Amino acid sequence: MIVIGLITAMMALTFNIAPAIFRRSLEARARAQLVGISLALEQYKREYGDYPQTDKPEQLFDALYGRRGPSMQTFNSQGKVFLANLANYTLSKPESIESIGENVILDPWGNYYHYIYKAQGVVGSAWTNPSYILYSFGADGVGNPALTQDPAGGYPKTSDPLNLDNIYAPTAGDHL
């Protein structure tokens, strides 16, 4: 009877803890992928002098895979690949990574990572330095609609209830 009670208690603990562990592992994977993409963006900036000037996830992949320059012009030949080890990422069309404009990098929940280019010196903009915001909507798949505009100071309010499960990439200012 005691053995059955112990087994039941251990099973109850396992079934209560397992979902939280799985959720945290997905969040850790998203953070690791965001760091990898951020490093690729920094290498891209060192090569071209600016970040990819796009808000389209498929153009971001093409830029990091060496097929587009900063102003999104298409290169005729394969350029320098900044996002090397693609085995660490899930792509929307993994069987055809050679096709321009068809691939996006997906987060662990199957949504694409969101990238917002922040231009320098845009009149009326609160963003004063060229940079980017790169993030995942997280488990609920809901992002912050305020990011499509120009938030004060150029950064999202992470305390916003719509943002609580969003996962943000570090930027150069965060000392990658």
Secondary structure, DSSP 8 states (H G I E B T S, - for coil): -HHHHHHHHHHHHHHHHHHHHHHHHHHHHHHHHHHHHHHHHHHHHHHHSS------HHHHHHHHTTSB-TT--B-SS----SS--GGGSEESSGGGTTSTT---EE-TTS-B-EEEEE-TT-TT-S--S-EEEEEE-TTTT---GGGGS--GGGS--TTSGGGTT-EE---GGG--
